[in-house]
Amino acid sequence: MYQLIIAEKPSVAQTIAATLGVKQKKNGYIEGNGYLVSWCVGHLVGLAEAAAYGEQYRKWSYDSLPILPQEWKYSVADDKGKQFKVLKELMHRADVSEVVNACEAA
């Protein structure tokens, strides 16, 4: 079984991997010694634009505020889709027993 460690950026992931003796570089992560070490690249996911909740919100108007949806929608940042997919696939692997958040607390 593997422990998946997700760092805030590639340089931090490389430092963690080196400390743990994890050396096998893959596409978007590093593997070895029972660890998968991967990283985010800034904010991967954000709140969806207002238009995602209905056409009436496509054009901003004070009359339509506040927008209080029953369920919040999220979207993957356009330039972050590749790394988001890597992380999603790693988190869903059957051989991953734990996920460790090694990102900043703030």
Backbone as JSON Lines, residues from 0, in Angstrom:
{"i":0,"aa":"M","n":[0.84,-1.19,0.0],"ca":[0.0,0.0,0.0],"c":[0.88,1.25,0.0]}
{"i":1,"aa":"Y","n":[0.34,2.3,-0.58],"ca":[1.06,3.56,-0.67],"c":[0.42,4.64,0.19]}
{"i":2,"aa":"Q","n":[1.24,5.56,0.63],"ca":[0.79,6.78,1.27],"c":[1.0,7.88,0.23]}
{"i":3,"aa":"L","n":[-0.08,8.58,-0.12],"ca":[0.0,9.68,-1.08],"c":[0.23,10.98,-0.32]}
{"i":4,"aa":"I","n":[1.3,11.66,-0.65],"ca":[1.62,12.94,-0.03],"c":[1.48,14.02,-1.1]}
{"i":5,"aa":"I","n":[0.64,15.02,-0.83],"ca":[0.41,16.1,-1.79],"c":[1.03,17.38,-1.24]}
{"i":6,"aa":"A","n":[2.01,17.89,-1.95],"ca":[2.7,19.13,-1.56],"c":[2.09,20.31,-2.32]}
{"i":7,"aa":"E","n":[2.42,21.51,-1.85],"ca":[1.85,22.71,-2.46],"c":[2.46,23.05,-3.82]}
{"i":8,"aa":"K","n":[3.7,22.62,-4.05],"ca":[4.35,22.91,-5.33],"c":[5.45,21.88,-5.59]}
{"i":9,"aa":"P","n":[5.89,21.76,-6.83],"ca":[6.88,20.74,-7.19],"c":[8.16,20.78,-6.36]}
{"i":10,"aa":"S","n":[8.68,21.96,-6.06],"ca":[9.94,22.02,-5.31],"c":[9.8,21.45,-3.91]}
{"i":11,"aa":"V","n":[8.66,21.67,-3.28],"ca":[8.43,21.1,-1.94],"c":[8.27,19.59,-2.05]}
{"i":12,"aa":"A","n":[7.57,19.13,-3.08],"ca":[7.41,17.69,-3.29],"c":[8.77,17.01,-3.49]}
{"i":13,"aa":"Q","n":[9.66,17.66,-4.23],"ca":[10.99,17.09,-4.46],"c":[11.78,17.0,-3.16]}
{"i":14,"aa":"T","n":[11.65,17.99,-2.3],"ca":[12.34,17.97,-1.01],"c":[11.79,16.85,-0.13]}
{"i":15,"aa":"I","n":[10.47,16.71,-0.1],"ca":[9.84,15.64,0.69],"c":[10.29,14.29,0.16]}
{"i":16,"aa":"A","n":[10.25,14.12,-1.16],"ca":[10.65,12.85,-1.78],"c":[12.1,12.52,-1.45]}
{"i":17,"aa":"A","n":[12.98,13.5,-1.54],"ca":[14.39,13.26,-1.24],"c":[14.58,12.85,0.22]}
{"i":18,"aa":"T","n":[13.84,13.48,1.12],"ca":[13.93,13.15,2.54],"c":[13.48,11.72,2.81]}
{"i":19,"aa":"L","n":[12.46,11.26,2.07],"ca":[11.91,9.92,2.26],"c":[12.61,8.86,1.39]}
{"i":20,"aa":"G","n":[13.55,9.28,0.57],"ca":[14.25,8.34,-0.3],"c":[13.41,7.89,-1.48]}
{"i":21,"aa":"V","n":[12.45,8.72,-1.88],"ca":[11.57,8.41,-3.01],"c":[12.23,8.97,-4.27]}
{"i":22,"aa":"K","n":[12.51,8.08,-5.25],"ca":[13.35,8.52,-6.37],"c":[12.78,8.29,-7.76]}
{"i":23,"aa":"Q","n":[11.77,7.45,-7.91],"ca":[11.29,7.09,-9.24],"c":[10.32,8.15,-9.77]}
{"i":24,"aa":"K","n":[10.81,8.99,-10.68],"ca":[9.99,10.08,-11.22],"c":[9.01,9.55,-12.25]}
{"i":25,"aa":"K","n":[7.77,9.97,-12.1],"ca":[6.69,9.61,-13.02],"c":[6.12,10.9,-13.59]}
{"i":26,"aa":"N","n":[5.02,10.79,-14.31],"ca":[4.36,11.96,-14.9],"c":[3.48,12.65,-13.85]}
{"i":27,"aa":"G","n":[4.02,13.67,-13.19],"ca":[3.24,14.42,-12.21],"c":[3.4,13.96,-10.78]}
{"i":28,"aa":"Y","n":[4.26,12.97,-10.54],"ca":[4.51,12.51,-9.18],"c":[5.81,11.72,-9.12]}
{"i":29,"aa":"I","n":[6.23,11.42,-7.88],"ca":[7.44,10.64,-7.64],"c":[7.03,9.45,-6.78]}
{"i":30,"aa":"E","n":[7.56,8.27,-7.07],"ca":[7.11,7.04,-6.42],"c":[8.29,6.27,-5.83]}
{"i":31,"aa":"G","n":[8.04,5.61,-4.7],"ca":[9.04,4.73,-4.12],"c":[8.9,4.6,-2.61]}
{"i":32,"aa":"N","n":[9.45,3.53,-2.07],"ca":[9.47,3.28,-0.62],"c":[8.09,3.37,0.04]}
{"i":33,"aa":"G","n":[7.05,3.0,-0.69],"ca":[5.7,3.04,-0.13],"c":[5.04,4.41,-0.17]}
{"i":34,"aa":"Y","n":[5.64,5.33,-0.93],"ca":[5.1,6.68,-1.03],"c":[4.85,7.07,-2.48]}
{"i":35,"aa":"L","n":[3.84,7.87,-2.67],"ca":[3.6,8.6,-3.91],"c":[3.62,10.06,-3.5]}
{"i":36,"aa":"V","n":[4.52,10.83,-4.05],"ca":[4.63,12.24,-3.69],"c":[4.26,13.06,-4.91]}
{"i":37,"aa":"S","n":[3.22,13.88,-4.78],"ca":[2.78,14.72,-5.89],"c":[2.62,16.15,-5.39]}
{"i":38,"aa":"W","n":[2.07,17.0,-6.25],"ca":[2.03,18.42,-5.92],"c":[0.88,19.12,-6.62]}
{"i":39,"aa":"C","n":[0.53,20.24,-6.04],"ca":[-0.39,21.18,-6.68],"c":[0.47,22.18,-7.44]}
{"i":40,"aa":"V","n":[-0.16,22.99,-8.22],"ca":[0.53,24.07,-8.93],"c":[-0.35,25.31,-8.79]}
{"i":41,"aa":"G","n":[-0.32,25.91,-7.64],"ca":[-1.23,27.01,-7.35],"c":[-2.6,26.46,-7.03]}
{"i":42,"aa":"H","n":[-3.61,27.26,-7.23],"ca":[-4.98,26.83,-6.95],"c":[-5.48,26.0,-8.12]}
{"i":43,"aa":"L","n":[-5.7,24.72,-7.88],"ca":[-6.17,23.82,-8.94],"c":[-7.66,23.98,-9.2]}
{"i":44,"aa":"V","n":[-8.41,24.28,-8.15],"ca":[-9.87,24.33,-8.22],"c":[-10.34,25.65,-7.62]}
{"i":45,"aa":"G","n":[-11.38,26.21,-8.2],"ca":[-11.98,27.43,-7.66],"c":[-13.48,27.37,-7.78]}
{"i":46,"aa":"L","n":[-14.14,28.36,-7.23],"ca":[-15.58,28.44,-7.37],"c":[-15.95,28.71,-8.82]}
{"i":47,"aa":"A","n":[-17.02,28.08,-9.27],"ca":[-17.48,28.29,-10.64],"c":[-17.98,29.72,-10.81]}
{"i":48,"aa":"E","n":[-17.94,30.2,-12.03],"ca":[-18.47,31.53,-12.33],"c":[-19.98,31.55,-12.1]}
{"i":49,"aa":"A","n":[-20.51,32.73,-11.87],"ca":[-21.94,32.88,-11.57],"c":[-22.82,32.27,-12.65]}
{"i":50,"aa":"A","n":[-22.42,32.38,-13.91],"ca":[-23.22,31.85,-15.01],"c":[-23.45,30.35,-14.91]}
{"i":51,"aa":"A","n":[-22.61,29.65,-14.17],"ca":[-22.79,28.21,-14.0],"c":[-24.06,27.88,-13.22]}
{"i":52,"aa":"Y","n":[-24.62,28.88,-12.55],"ca":[-25.83,28.68,-11.75],"c":[-27.09,29.08,-12.51]}
{"i":53,"aa":"G","n":[-26.94,29.61,-13.69],"ca":[-28.11,29.97,-14.49],"c":[-27.81,31.14,-15.42]}
{"i":54,"aa":"E","n":[-28.53,31.17,-16.53],"ca":[-28.34,32.24,-17.53],"c":[-28.61,33.62,-16.95]}
{"i":55,"aa":"Q","n":[-29.49,33.69,-15.96],"ca":[-29.82,34.99,-15.38],"c":[-28.62,35.64,-14.7]}
{"i":56,"aa":"Y","n":[-27.58,34.87,-14.43],"ca":[-26.38,35.4,-13.77],"c":[-25.23,35.66,-14.74]}
{"i":57,"aa":"R","n":[-25.46,35.42,-16.03],"ca":[-24.38,35.61,-17.0],"c":[-23.91,37.07,-17.01]}
{"i":58,"aa":"K","n":[-24.85,38.0,-16.96],"ca":[-24.5,39.42,-16.89],"c":[-24.73,39.89,-15.46]}
{"i":59,"aa":"W","n":[-23.68,40.45,-14.87],"ca":[-23.77,40.88,-13.47],"c":[-24.76,42.02,-13.31]}
{"i":60,"aa":"S","n":[-25.54,41.89,-12.23],"ca":[-26.51,42.92,-11.89],"c":[-26.7,42.9,-10.38]}
{"i":61,"aa":"Y","n":[-26.78,44.07,-9.79],"ca":[-27.03,44.13,-8.34],"c":[-28.38,43.49,-7.99]}
{"i":62,"aa":"D","n":[-29.31,43.51,-8.94],"ca":[-30.63,42.95,-8.69],"c":[-30.59,41.44,-8.46]}
{"i":63,"aa":"S","n":[-29.58,40.77,-8.99],"ca":[-29.51,39.31,-8.84],"c":[-28.69,38.88,-7.63]}
{"i":64,"aa":"L","n":[-28.19,39.84,-6.87],"ca":[-27.38,39.52,-5.69],"c":[-28.24,39.47,-4.43]}
{"i":65,"aa":"P","n":[-27.92,38.68,-3.46],"ca":[-26.81,37.73,-3.45],"c":[-27.17,36.45,-4.2]}
{"i":66,"aa":"I","n":[-26.17,35.77,-4.68],"ca":[-26.35,34.46,-5.3],"c":[-26.05,33.43,-4.22]}
{"i":67,"aa":"L","n":[-27.06,32.72,-3.79],"ca":[-26.91,31.73,-2.71],"c":[-27.41,30.37,-3.19]}
{"i":68,"aa":"P","n":[-26.57,29.64,-3.89],"ca":[-27.0,28.34,-4.44],"c":[-27.2,27.29,-3.34]}
{"i":69,"aa":"Q","n":[-28.03,26.32,-3.63],"ca":[-28.23,25.19,-2.72],"c":[-26.94,24.38,-2.6]}
{"i":70,"aa":"E","n":[-26.24,24.26,-3.71],"ca":[-24.98,23.52,-3.74],"c":[-23.96,24.32,-4.55]}
{"i":71,"aa":"W","n":[-22.79,24.53,-3.97],"ca":[-21.74,25.29,-4.65],"c":[-21.11,24.45,-5.76]}
{"i":72,"aa":"K","n":[-20.79,25.09,-6.86],"ca":[-20.13,24.42,-7.98],"c":[-18.67,24.86,-8.04]}
{"i":73,"aa":"Y","n":[-17.85,23.95,-8.5],"ca":[-16.41,24.21,-8.59],"c":[-15.94,23.95,-10.0]}
{"i":74,"aa":"S","n":[-14.83,24.56,-10.36],"ca":[-14.26,24.31,-11.68],"c":[-12.74,24.22,-11.55]}
{"i":75,"aa":"V","n":[-12.17,23.4,-12.41],"ca":[-10.72,23.24,-12.45],"c":[-10.16,24.38,-13.29]}
{"i":76,"aa":"A","n":[-9.12,25.03,-12.79],"ca":[-8.49,26.12,-13.53],"c":[-8.01,25.6,-14.88]}
{"i":77,"aa":"D","n":[-8.22,26.39,-15.92],"ca":[-7.92,25.97,-17.3],"c":[-6.51,25.43,-17.47]}
{"i":78,"aa":"D","n":[-5.54,26.08,-16.88],"ca":[-4.14,25.67,-17.07],"c":[-3.67,24.64,-16.06]}
{"i":79,"aa":"K","n":[-4.57,24.13,-15.22],"ca":[-4.19,23.19,-14.17],"c":[-4.82,21.81,-14.34]}
{"i":80,"aa":"G","n":[-5.53,21.62,-15.44],"ca":[-6.26,20.38,-15.66],"c":[-5.39,19.12,-15.65]}
{"i":81,"aa":"K","n":[-4.21,19.21,-16.22],"ca":[-3.33,18.03,-16.3],"c":[-2.93,17.55,-14.91]}
{"i":82,"aa":"Q","n":[-2.48,18.47,-14.04],"ca":[-2.05,18.05,-12.7],"c":[-3.25,17.66,-11.85]}
{"i":83,"aa":"F","n":[-4.4,18.3,-12.04],"ca":[-5.61,17.91,-11.33],"c":[-5.95,16.45,-11.65]}
{"i":84,"aa":"K","n":[-5.85,16.09,-12.92],"ca":[-6.14,14.71,-13.35],"c":[-5.16,13.73,-12.71]}
{"i":85,"aa":"V","n":[-3.88,14.09,-12.66],"ca":[-2.88,13.23,-12.01],"c":[-3.27,12.99,-10.55]}
{"i":86,"aa":"L","n":[-3.58,14.05,-9.83],"ca":[-3.93,13.92,-8.41],"c":[-5.2,13.1,-8.22]}
{"i":87,"aa":"K","n":[-6.19,13.34,-9.06],"ca":[-7.45,12.59,-8.96],"c":[-7.21,11.1,-9.18]}
{"i":88,"aa":"E","n":[-6.4,10.77,-10.18],"ca":[-6.1,9.36,-10.45],"c":[-5.32,8.73,-9.3]}
{"i":89,"aa":"L","n":[-4.36,9.46,-8.75],"ca":[-3.6,8.93,-7.62],"c":[-4.5,8.69,-6.41]}
{"i":90,"aa":"M","n":[-5.39,9.62,-6.12],"ca":[-6.28,9.48,-4.96],"c":[-7.25,8.32,-5.1]}
{"i":91,"aa":"H","n":[-7.55,7.94,-6.34],"ca":[-8.49,6.85,-6.57],"c":[-7.81,5.49,-6.79]}
{"i":92,"aa":"R","n":[-6.51,5.45,-6.7],"ca":[-5.81,4.16,-6.85],"c":[-6.17,3.23,-5.7]}
{"i":93,"aa":"A","n":[-6.39,1.98,-6.02],"ca":[-6.75,1.0,-5.0],"c":[-5.63,0.74,-4.01]}
{"i":94,"aa":"D","n":[-4.39,1.01,-4.41],"ca":[-3.26,0.73,-3.52],"c":[-2.84,1.94,-2.68]}
{"i":95,"aa":"V","n":[-3.66,2.99,-2.66],"ca":[-3.4,4.16,-1.8],"c":[-4.24,4.03,-0.54]}
{"i":96,"aa":"S","n":[-3.56,3.95,0.6],"ca":[-4.26,3.77,1.87],"c":[-4.47,5.07,2.63]}
{"i":97,"aa":"E","n":[-3.63,6.08,2.35],"ca":[-3.73,7.36,3.05],"c":[-3.38,8.49,2.11]}
{"i":98,"aa":"V","n":[-3.97,9.66,2.39],"ca":[-3.61,10.88,1.68],"c":[-3.16,11.89,2.72]}
{"i":99,"aa":"V","n":[-1.97,12.45,2.52],"ca":[-1.4,13.42,3.45],"c":[-1.35,14.78,2.77]}
{"i":100,"aa":"N","n":[-1.94,15.79,3.42],"ca":[-1.89,17.15,2.92],"c":[-0.62,17.81,3.42]}
{"i":101,"aa":"A","n":[0.32,18.04,2.52],"ca":[1.58,18.7,2.88],"c":[1.63,20.11,2.29]}
{"i":102,"aa":"C","n":[0.44,20.72,2.17],"ca":[0.35,22.08,1.64],"c":[0.33,23.08,2.79]}
{"i":103,"aa":"E","n":[0.42,24.37,2.46],"ca":[0.35,25.41,3.47],"c":[-1.0,25.38,4.18]}
{"i":104,"aa":"A","n":[-0.99,25.72,5.44],"ca":[-2.22,25.73,6.22],"c":[-3.09,26.94,5.89]}
{"i":105,"aa":"A","n":[-2.5,28.01,5.44],"ca":[-3.27,29.24,5.2],"c":[-3.83,29.3,3.81]}
